Amino acid sequence: MVLSKTQLLACLREGKITFSPALDSFQVQPNSIDLRIGWNFYVPEAGQYNDAGRVAIQPDYLQKGSNRDYLKLIKLRPGQYFEILPRELILISSLEKIELRTGELMAILHPRSSMVRRGFIIQGGVVDTHYSGHLIIPVLNSTNHYLKLW
């Protein structure tokens, strides 16, 4: 079942869903809540130097925790922006920490069509019941030019 704006607002009032920092009024849509990108960007390392020379890194994205050694964390400060290189895949942390405090609710992450039209391919996913934390969102620049995020 997809919740209406009235139902979403009720869940927020009742504490079934919480966000930190708190949502702005423009983020609650007719059937969804818009999230904002955070300050943390994770950029996969393409290669490493070892005894054989420079070798490509082939991380196992399915094995939990295996990517930690292959991702460089970039933390932006207010006023800075992030350019995604052509055909580059990065991971972005949501600004909001979400907490689904009941076993009755789960969430589905979908990209805004306005972002897709600009050339961002944003992988959605399922947010399980009782989840608590920032969402990590894979983003691919599908174009041949730089895409800038503020």
N, C-alpha and C positions, 0 to 999 in steps of 0.2 A: 504494500500500500504506500502510495506517495502522500506525504503530509502536505497540507495546505499551509499558507502563511499563518493563518489563525492557529492551526495546530502546532506549527513550529514555535510560534511566540508563546503558546501555552507550555510547551516542553521547556522552553528557556525560563519562563517564570517559575515553573515547578522544580527547576533544578535537574531535570532529567538529562539535559544537555547543557554543558557549560563551555565557555570560551574564555581564554585569557591570552591577550588582553580582551576586554569586552568588545562585542560587536558594535559597529556603527549602524545606525538605522538603515542606511542604504544597502547594507549587506544582506538583509533578509528580503528575499525575492518571493514571488507568488508560490513557488514550490521548492525552493532551495535556499541555501545560504552560501553567499560568495565568500571565499577565503582570500586572503592577501598573501603575497609572497613574503617570506621573512628575510633575515639578514644573512643566512647561511646558505652557501652554494658549495656543492661537492662536485669537483671536476675529476673525472677518471684520468689516471696517468696512462699514457699510451705505451710507454716502454720503460725498461730499466737497464742499467749497466751491470753486467756480472762478468765472470771469467771468460765467457764465450764472446763477449762484446755487448752491443746494445741489442736487446731482444724485446719483442713485443710482449706485452702483458695480456694474458687471456684469463681475466678473473671469472670465477664461477658465480654468476649472479644468482643462482638458485640456492647456494649453500649459505646459510645464515652466518653473518659475521665475516665471510671470506673477502668482502670488498674493502674492508677497513684499510688494508695496506696499499690499496690501489686508488684511493680517493684523496685528493687534496682539498682540505677545507679552506674556503675563502669566506671571511666574515666582513661584510661591508659595514661602513659607518654611515650615519645619516648624511645625505647629500651625494653619496657615491652611487654609481650605476654599475651594471654588469652586462658585458657584451658576450653573447653566445656566438661562437665562431660558426661559419657555414658547416652544416652537416655534423655539428657537435652535439653529443648527448651529455647532459648534466643532471644533477639531482638538486632540487630546491626544497628547503624546509619551509613549511607554512609559518606565517607570522603567528597565527593563533595556535595555542595548545587547545586541543579538543578533548572533552571527556564525556563519554557516553555512559551515564551512571546507572542505566537500567538494562536489564536483559531483554527488554521489549523493543529496543531501537538499535538499528545498525545504519550505516550510511554508505552511499555510493559516490565516489568522486568522479565527476565529469568535467571536461574542459569547457570554458566559455567559447562559443562559436566565434566570437570576435578575435580570440587569440589564435584559433586554428586558421582563420582567414589571413592572418598576418604571417603565417608560416611556422608557427609553433605546433609541434605534435606533442600533446600532453597525455601521458598514459594515466588513465583513471584506475580505479580499483575499489575494493570493498574495505570498509572500516568496520571491524567486528564489534559486537556488543561489548560493553565494559572497556572499550579502548580508551587509553589516556595517553596523550602525548602530542607532539607536533607531527604532522604528516610529511613524509618524504616523497616528493613528486618528481618522477622522471620527465624531463623536457628535452625534446630534440628540435634543433633548428633545421627544418627541411629545405631551407633556401640556400642560395649560393652567395648570400651577403650576411653581414653582421646583424643580429637582432639585439636591441638594447632593452634592458629591464631596469626600472627604477624602483 
